[in-house]
């Protein structure tokens, strides 16, 4: 149901317009949007803006002693221990990290929506069983669970996507369930039931549109966690496997040279930090903008 309200100037605006106005006034949220857009743009344009093949070992990419080269006009971010161009590898690593994070987040969001919506709307025994399953899964250390699955299924991009997607929906499912419990008590839902509307139609037409915004907000907030999760698995050697570049495996490869060749860790770490900061700020901004109690904006 779309409700309209009058602004200070007398203009009528929909909830979506009010949310956009609040988000636009949130400087941190807009900053997060800009950073997130920049990271995604880098990921999409990596084949265009990369200066070299990320997996090619260049003879002039190593010093006379056989070590990596520092940043220079030839290799902007320096080279790694195999003489590969670090700048190009970071750009392609951004592409890999964003693909993993987006794909895993979609899987996580879909599972959470299904579990949370069914549990919240059905109630009774169904709710109890589904939530107990969720509680059991929450009790496991997520990184340990994901690591075990990654090892059993053999590390790789597809496996990392599936492992993270199936390991990060638990908390969001509980949030979705709480939203559904709130929505299903509203008068228009009761009216639809009284008129004999099928449960599936009520959920599709009335429940999901009301909770989808909040679910997307928490999904955005979970995005930064997913990026860190993927990097952590790669750092441990059970995520994206070399030679395919990924922020986590690049940091792992450079960690042994940290004290003498810090650029091997600093540059992928900067991109990882910008990504996490951007999506966190974006998620916070969206949460504030979609909060119906927040009418003042920033």
VMD Tcl script that draws the C-alpha trace (Angstrom):
set ca {
  {0.00 0.00 0.00}
  {1.44 3.36 -1.06}
  {0.86 6.22 1.31}
  {1.52 9.81 0.41}
  {2.28 12.75 2.64}
  {2.65 16.46 2.15}
  {6.09 18.06 2.34}
  {6.82 21.45 3.86}
  {6.23 23.08 0.46}
  {2.82 21.46 0.14}
  {3.95 18.94 -2.50}
  {2.70 15.39 -2.15}
  {5.42 12.73 -2.14}
  {5.36 8.96 -2.03}
  {7.37 6.94 0.51}
  {9.93 6.19 -2.21}
  {10.38 9.91 -2.93}
  {10.67 10.65 0.79}
  {13.29 7.93 1.19}
  {15.28 9.30 -1.75}
  {15.13 12.79 -0.25}
  {16.40 11.52 3.11}
  {19.18 9.51 1.47}
  {20.27 12.48 -0.64}
  {20.69 14.56 2.53}
  {22.77 11.85 4.20}
  {26.35 12.81 3.33}
  {27.87 9.59 4.61}
  {25.33 7.53 2.66}
  {26.06 9.45 -0.54}
  {29.80 9.01 0.07}
  {29.24 5.28 0.50}
  {27.27 5.19 -2.76}
  {30.11 6.98 -4.57}
  {32.77 4.61 -3.18}
  {30.67 1.52 -3.94}
  {29.97 2.75 -7.47}
  {33.69 3.39 -7.97}
  {34.63 -0.14 -6.88}
  {31.95 -1.72 -9.09}
  {33.03 0.50 -12.02}
  {36.65 -0.65 -11.57}
  {35.48 -4.26 -11.54}
  {33.46 -3.85 -14.74}
  {36.14 -1.92 -16.61}
  {39.15 -3.99 -15.49}
  {39.86 -5.41 -18.98}
  {39.87 -1.86 -20.38}
  {41.91 0.02 -17.78}
  {44.40 -2.73 -16.90}
  {47.77 -2.09 -18.53}
  {48.93 -5.72 -18.72}
  {47.77 -9.30 -18.49}
  {47.42 -10.00 -14.74}
  {48.96 -13.47 -14.96}
  {51.93 -12.71 -17.22}
  {55.37 -12.90 -15.60}
  {57.51 -10.11 -17.07}
  {61.30 -10.54 -17.30}
  {61.75 -6.87 -16.38}
  {59.29 -7.25 -13.49}
  {61.93 -8.52 -11.09}
  {64.95 -6.80 -9.63}
  {68.52 -7.93 -10.25}
  {68.24 -9.93 -7.03}
  {65.07 -11.62 -8.27}
  {62.69 -9.76 -5.98}
  {59.54 -7.68 -6.68}
  {59.92 -4.12 -8.01}
  {58.54 -1.11 -6.12}
  {55.95 1.24 -7.70}
  {57.34 3.13 -10.70}
  {56.27 4.77 -13.95}
  {56.55 1.37 -15.64}
  {54.72 -0.68 -13.00}
  {52.40 1.75 -11.21}
  {51.77 -0.43 -8.15}
  {55.01 -2.37 -8.46}
  {55.27 -6.10 -9.16}
  {54.74 -9.22 -7.10}
  {57.21 -11.98 -6.26}
  {56.72 -13.58 -9.70}
  {57.22 -10.36 -11.69}
  {53.52 -9.83 -12.44}
  {52.04 -6.33 -12.70}
  {50.37 -5.64 -9.34}
  {48.17 -2.84 -10.72}
  {46.56 -5.12 -13.29}
  {46.21 -7.94 -10.77}
  {44.43 -5.67 -8.31}
  {41.98 -4.50 -10.99}
  {41.17 -8.08 -11.97}
  {41.11 -9.00 -8.28}
  {38.43 -6.34 -7.81}
  {36.46 -8.04 -10.56}
  {36.78 -11.41 -8.84}
  {35.93 -10.07 -5.38}
  {32.84 -8.21 -6.60}
  {31.60 -11.24 -8.54}
  {31.98 -13.45 -5.46}
  {30.37 -10.90 -3.12}
  {27.41 -10.08 -5.38}
  {26.67 -13.71 -6.30}
  {27.01 -14.93 -2.71}
  {24.84 -12.09 -1.41}
  {22.08 -12.90 -3.91}
  {22.09 -16.55 -2.80}
  {22.08 -15.52 0.87}
  {19.25 -13.02 0.36}
  {17.05 -15.51 -1.52}
  {17.50 -18.21 1.14}
  {16.87 -15.73 3.96}
  {13.72 -14.41 2.27}
  {12.34 -17.92 1.75}
  {13.16 -19.15 5.27}
  {12.12 -15.96 7.05}
  {8.92 -15.41 5.07}
  {7.69 -19.00 5.38}
  {8.51 -19.12 9.11}
  {6.97 -15.75 9.90}
  {3.81 -16.13 7.84}
  {3.08 -19.81 8.54}
  {3.79 -19.59 12.28}
  {3.13 -22.53 14.58}
  {5.15 -25.70 14.14}
  {6.62 -24.55 10.81}
  {7.99 -21.40 12.43}
  {9.41 -23.35 15.36}
  {11.15 -25.97 13.20}
  {12.64 -23.46 10.73}
  {13.87 -21.14 13.45}
  {15.43 -23.98 15.43}
  {17.30 -25.03 12.29}
  {18.46 -21.43 11.93}
  {19.54 -21.30 15.59}
  {21.57 -24.50 15.19}
  {23.35 -23.10 12.13}
  {24.00 -19.78 13.89}
  {25.70 -21.66 16.74}
  {28.45 -22.89 14.40}
  {31.47 -20.57 13.87}
  {30.71 -19.31 10.36}
  {34.31 -19.08 9.18}
  {35.03 -22.60 10.44}
  {31.89 -23.95 8.75}
  {32.70 -22.18 5.48}
  {36.32 -23.33 5.64}
  {35.26 -26.95 6.16}
  {32.85 -26.81 3.21}
  {35.45 -25.11 0.99}
  {38.03 -27.81 1.75}
  {35.57 -30.66 1.19}
  {34.27 -29.22 -2.10}
  {37.71 -28.12 -3.41}
  {38.47 -24.37 -3.42}
  {37.50 -22.27 -6.42}
  {35.36 -19.28 -7.38}
  {32.10 -21.23 -7.76}
  {32.67 -23.11 -4.52}
  {33.48 -19.88 -2.65}
  {30.27 -18.27 -3.94}
  {28.15 -21.24 -2.85}
  {29.91 -21.64 0.50}
  {29.55 -17.97 1.46}
  {25.99 -17.81 0.14}
  {24.90 -20.84 2.15}
  {26.82 -19.73 5.26}
  {25.65 -16.13 5.65}
  {21.84 -16.13 5.54}
  {21.09 -17.10 9.14}
  {20.86 -13.67 10.80}
  {19.04 -12.10 7.84}
  {16.44 -14.88 7.97}
  {15.60 -13.95 11.56}
  {15.30 -10.28 10.58}
  {12.98 -11.17 7.68}
  {10.86 -13.33 9.99}
  {10.46 -10.44 12.43}
  {9.39 -8.10 9.62}
  {6.87 -10.65 8.33}
  {5.40 -11.13 11.81}
  {4.86 -7.37 12.00}
  {3.37 -7.05 8.51}
  {0.98 -9.99 8.69}
  {-0.86 -8.41 11.66}
  {-1.79 -5.32 9.66}
  {-5.42 -4.67 8.79}
  {-5.13 -5.01 5.02}
  {-3.56 -8.47 5.43}
  {-6.41 -9.52 7.71}
  {-8.87 -8.12 5.16}
  {-7.24 -10.09 2.33}
  {-7.48 -13.27 4.40}
  {-11.14 -12.58 5.22}
  {-11.87 -12.20 1.50}
  {-10.41 -15.65 0.89}
  {-7.22 -14.64 -0.92}
  {-4.72 -17.54 -1.15}
  {-1.73 -17.34 1.17}
  {0.71 -17.40 -1.74}
  {-0.97 -14.41 -3.34}
  {-1.03 -12.49 -0.07}
  {2.68 -13.10 0.45}
  {3.58 -12.10 -3.13}
  {1.31 -9.06 -3.38}
  {1.28 -7.66 0.15}
  {3.96 -9.14 2.42}
  {7.06 -9.27 0.21}
  {6.70 -5.69 -1.12}
  {6.63 -4.45 2.48}
  {9.71 -6.31 3.67}
  {11.85 -6.28 0.54}
  {13.24 -2.80 1.19}
  {14.51 -3.69 4.66}
  {15.87 -7.02 3.40}
  {17.82 -5.22 0.67}
  {19.21 -2.77 3.23}
  {20.50 -5.57 5.45}
  {21.74 -7.36 2.34}
  {23.77 -4.25 1.46}
  {25.15 -4.10 5.00}
  {26.05 -7.79 4.68}
  {27.90 -7.06 1.43}
  {30.97 -5.69 3.21}
  {31.03 -8.74 5.48}
  {30.85 -10.97 2.40}
  {33.81 -9.16 0.83}
  {35.86 -9.67 4.00}
  {34.66 -13.28 4.22}
  {35.83 -14.03 0.67}
  {39.17 -12.32 1.30}
  {39.64 -14.29 4.53}
  {39.02 -17.62 2.79}
  {41.46 -16.71 0.02}
  {44.02 -15.55 2.59}
  {43.76 -18.93 4.30}
  {44.28 -20.68 0.96}
  {40.77 -22.19 0.76}
  {39.13 -19.49 -1.34}
  {39.87 -18.22 -4.84}
  {43.00 -20.03 -6.00}
  {46.07 -18.51 -7.73}
  {46.89 -17.61 -10.40}
  {43.42 -16.02 -10.53}
  {43.86 -12.69 -8.72}
  {41.85 -11.94 -5.60}
  {42.46 -9.39 -2.84}
  {42.76 -12.12 -0.22}
  {45.29 -14.31 -2.02}
  {47.33 -11.24 -3.05}
  {47.54 -10.12 0.58}
  {48.52 -13.67 1.57}
  {51.26 -13.78 -1.07}
  {52.60 -10.38 -0.02}
  {52.43 -10.96 3.75}
  {55.82 -12.69 3.82}
  {57.41 -9.56 2.30}
  {55.49 -7.08 4.46}
  {58.46 -5.51 6.25}
  {60.63 -5.04 3.16}
  {58.09 -4.76 0.31}
  {54.92 -3.36 1.92}
  {53.30 -2.33 -1.37}
  {52.41 -5.98 -1.99}
  {49.94 -5.77 0.90}
  {49.14 -2.04 1.02}
  {47.56 -1.69 -2.43}
  {45.16 -4.68 -2.28}
  {44.46 -3.73 1.35}
  {43.45 -0.22 0.27}
  {41.00 -1.56 -2.29}
  {39.59 -4.00 0.26}
  {39.22 -1.20 2.82}
  {37.51 1.17 0.37}
  {35.07 -1.57 -0.62}
  {34.16 -2.43 2.99}
  {33.84 1.25 3.98}
  {31.77 2.14 0.93}
  {29.21 -0.63 1.30}
  {28.94 -0.10 5.06}
  {28.22 3.62 4.60}
  {25.78 2.85 1.77}
  {23.93 0.31 3.91}
  {23.70 2.71 6.86}
  {22.43 5.45 4.55}
  {19.77 3.20 3.04}
  {18.68 2.03 6.49}
  {18.22 5.62 7.68}
  {16.43 6.62 4.47}
  {13.97 3.72 4.58}
  {13.22 4.09 8.29}
  {9.60 5.31 8.42}
  {10.29 7.00 11.76}
  {13.02 9.13 10.19}
  {11.09 12.06 8.72}
  {13.61 14.76 9.14}
  {16.50 13.47 7.05}
  {20.03 14.73 7.41}
}
mol new
graphics top color blue
foreach p $ca { graphics top sphere $p radius 0.5 }
foreach p [lrange $ca 0 end-1] q [lrange $ca 1 end] { graphics top cylinder $p $q radius 0.2 }
display resetview
